[in-house]
C-alpha cells in the first residue's frame, strides 16, 4: 500500500507539472501572437532583424515552392562538367566529399547566385554521400545562398574595424541608392544588398565585396572594393550597373601602404647582404662546366 500511494503521488505531481507546462506554452504562444499582430511594433521588428542576422543564410529549413521543390531535378551544364571533373581529381576517390564546398560554389555560379534543393541533391549523388551532408554545409556557410539573389550581390563588411571606419554609413548610403533594406533585392533584380563578417582586409577598412553572377560560371567574379566612403561605395555600384569595371581593391592607395604614403624604406637597400647569390651562381656554373669538360675528355 505505501508503494501504491507513493506512485499515486508521483503520478499526480507529473500530471500537475504537465498542466503547468501546457499553460506556460499557451501563454507564450498568446504573447507571440499579440506581438506578431503588431507589424509596427519596434520590438517585433528588432527581434526579426536580430534573428535574421543570427543565421548564416536566410533560409534554414526547406519549404517546397514552385521554383524549388523536391520533384525537380538538376545537373551541371555540359560546359561546366570539365570543371567538375577537375575539382574531383584534386581528392582521393575515397575522399570525394572533400570536393563539396567547391562543387556547391560552382553550382551556385551556374544558377546565378543561389542553391536549390535539386542542386544539393545532385551534388550528393556526385559525391556519393547522403543529401543531409550537403544540406548541412549549404546552410552553415554564409557564402551559399538558399534564396534567389540579384545579379550583383553587394556585401558590406560589418565587423568592428569596418564599423569604426564607417561601414554603417556605407550601408545606409547603399540602402538609399538601391531603394531597399539590407538582405533585400532591388525590383529590377540587379542588386541584392547583404552583409558579411570580416573579409580579412581590416587594414583597408571599410570595404564591400561584390559577387557578380551576370555571366554564369565563365564570367563569374568576386571582388573587394576597399577604403570606401558612402560616396565612393555608391560610385562603385553605379559603375557595375553600367557594365563598367571599377578599380578593384583600395580606392585611394596602392594595396595596403600607409594612408599618408610611405615614410620609411623609401630608398634602395643599403646592405650588407647575408649572401652574395651572384657569386654562388658563378661557382655553380663553373663547377658544371668543369664536370661537362671532364666527361667529354673521358669519351675521347
Secondary structure, DSSP 4 states (H G I P E B T S, - for coil): -HHHHHHHHHHHHHHHHHHHHHHHHHHHHHHHHHHHT-TT-HHHHHHHHHHHHHSSSS-SS---BTTB-TT------HHHHHHHHHHHTTS-GGGGGGGHHHHHHHHHHHTTS---HHHHHHHHHHHTS-HHHHHHHHTTSTTS-SS---SEEEEEE-SHHHHHTTHHHHHHHHHHHHT--TT-B-TTSSEEEEEES--S-GGG-SEEEEEE-TTHHHH-EEEEEES--HHHHHHHHHHHHTT--PPPEESSSSTT--TT---SS-S------S--HHHHHHHHHHHHHHHHHHHHHHH-
